[in-house]
Amino acid sequence: MKLPLCPYCGARFLYPDVKRSMGAKTGTCPHCGKRFRISAGRGLAALLPAALLVLFGVDWFLLCIPDMNLLYLLAVTAAGVAAAYFLIPYTVRYRPL
């Protein structure tokens, strides 16, 4: 997983730029000025189930500890959900029009 590149000139986009463009269908490269299509298909479809499986495994392991409390389990789960949320821009791809 990596941040997307411009399909025409190969310029790398920064995390905030990708995050802002996620809701749009098309975008424009600031370097070459050409338009491209924005898609988040297979990467996002793989990230979400993988994150759920990892969180399920971690929570299952933590439940086996005798003195584990619910607050700690919720904190670990919230941290995992936040990590998956921040990885979403890495699944975006830019394709030529």
Secondary structure by P-SEA (a helix, b strand, c coil): ccccccccccccccaaaaaaaccccbbbbcccbbbbbbbbcaaaaaaaaaaaaaaaaaaaaaaacccccaaaaaaaaaaaaaaaaaacccccccccc
